[in-house]
């Protein structure tokens, strides 16, 4: 995590639970959050962080809940890159011709363009 912080010039914080995580968010008011936690803390934490954008990653618990949990660093890296670089295209949008004037070729949500 420290290497990711140094590489992307980001502030990181590690909290031992949801209460401490909420306090860290209130004190630092980040622009975005990559959160790693168990299902319950992650779900409530994302809701409590609103309107700050959050990407949540479930932690790994090889020894049961709250015992030697782990974070998948590659998932954290991809989440950081989603905020830093923007989301990567999915397979579907890569196959679509986004510049096509034919509405059936446009992904949902892209209005037709007027080229007149």
C-alpha positions as CSV (number, residue, x, y, z in Angstrom):
1,X,0.0,0.0,0.0
2,X,2.9,2.4,0.8
3,X,4.4,1.7,-2.6
4,X,1.0,2.6,-4.3
5,X,0.8,5.7,-2.2
6,X,4.3,6.8,-3.3
7,X,3.8,5.8,-6.9
8,X,0.5,7.7,-7.4
9,X,1.2,10.5,-4.8
10,X,-1.8,9.6,-2.7
11,X,-2.5,9.8,0.9
12,X,-3.4,6.5,2.5
13,X,-4.8,5.6,5.9
14,X,-5.3,2.3,7.5
15,X,-8.2,1.9,10.0
16,X,-8.8,-1.0,12.3
17,X,-12.6,-0.6,11.9
18,X,-15.5,1.3,10.6
19,X,-15.6,3.9,13.3
20,X,-12.0,4.9,12.9
21,X,-12.4,4.9,9.1
22,X,-15.3,7.3,9.3
23,X,-13.3,9.6,11.5
24,X,-10.4,9.6,9.0
25,X,-12.8,10.5,6.2
26,X,-14.3,13.4,8.2
27,X,-10.9,14.7,9.2
28,X,-9.3,14.4,5.7
29,X,-12.3,15.1,3.4
30,X,-10.7,13.2,0.4
31,X,-11.8,13.6,-3.2
32,X,-12.3,9.9,-3.6
33,X,-11.8,6.7,-1.6
34,X,-10.6,3.2,-2.3
35,X,-11.9,1.2,0.6
36,X,-11.0,-2.4,1.6
37,X,-13.2,-4.0,4.3
38,X,-15.6,-6.8,5.0
39,X,-19.1,-6.7,3.6
40,X,-20.8,-4.9,6.4
41,X,-18.2,-2.2,7.1
42,X,-17.7,-1.7,3.4
43,X,-21.5,-1.3,2.7
44,X,-22.1,1.1,5.6
45,X,-18.9,2.9,5.0
46,X,-19.7,3.6,1.3
47,X,-23.2,4.9,2.3
48,X,-21.7,7.1,5.1
49,X,-19.0,8.5,2.8
50,X,-21.7,9.9,0.4
51,X,-21.2,12.2,-1.7
52,X,-17.5,11.2,-1.9
53,X,-17.0,8.6,-4.6
54,X,-15.9,5.2,-3.2
55,X,-14.6,2.1,-4.9
56,X,-15.1,-0.8,-2.4
57,X,-13.0,-3.9,-2.4
58,X,-13.8,-6.9,-0.2
59,X,-11.0,-8.0,2.0
60,X,-9.7,-11.5,2.0
61,X,-10.2,-13.4,5.3
62,X,-8.2,-16.7,5.2
63,X,-8.5,-17.2,9.0
64,X,-12.1,-15.9,9.5
65,X,-13.6,-12.5,10.1
66,X,-11.2,-9.8,11.4
67,X,-8.3,-12.2,11.8
68,X,-5.2,-11.5,9.6
69,X,-7.3,-10.0,6.8
70,X,-5.6,-9.2,3.5
71,X,-6.1,-6.8,0.6
72,X,-5.6,-7.8,-3.0
73,X,-3.0,-5.1,-4.0
74,X,-3.8,-5.5,-7.8
75,X,-7.5,-4.8,-7.1
76,X,-6.5,-1.8,-5.1
77,X,-4.1,-0.6,-7.9
78,X,-6.9,-1.0,-10.5
79,X,-9.3,1.0,-8.3
80,X,-6.8,3.8,-7.9
81,X,-6.2,3.8,-11.7
82,X,-10.0,4.1,-12.2
83,X,-9.9,7.3,-10.2
84,X,-6.6,8.6,-11.6
85,X,-7.1,7.7,-15.3
86,X,-10.8,7.1,-15.5
87,X,-12.5,3.7,-16.0
88,X,-11.2,1.4,-18.7
89,X,-13.6,0.4,-21.5
90,X,-15.5,-2.8,-21.1
91,X,-15.4,-5.5,-23.8
92,X,-18.8,-4.3,-25.1
93,X,-18.0,-0.6,-25.6
94,X,-14.7,-1.5,-27.2
95,X,-16.6,-3.5,-29.9
96,X,-19.1,-0.7,-30.6
97,X,-18.4,2.0,-33.1
98,X,-19.0,5.0,-30.8
99,X,-18.7,7.6,-33.6
100,X,-21.3,5.9,-35.8
101,X,-24.4,8.1,-36.5
102,X,-26.5,4.9,-36.5
103,X,-28.3,4.9,-33.2
104,X,-28.2,1.1,-32.9
105,X,-24.4,1.3,-32.9
106,X,-24.2,3.8,-30.0
107,X,-23.9,2.6,-26.4
108,X,-26.8,3.6,-24.1
109,X,-26.6,7.0,-22.7
110,X,-24.8,8.6,-25.6
111,X,-27.1,11.1,-27.3
112,X,-27.1,11.3,-31.1
113,X,-24.8,14.0,-32.4
114,X,-26.1,16.7,-34.9
115,X,-23.5,17.0,-37.7
116,X,-25.4,19.6,-39.7
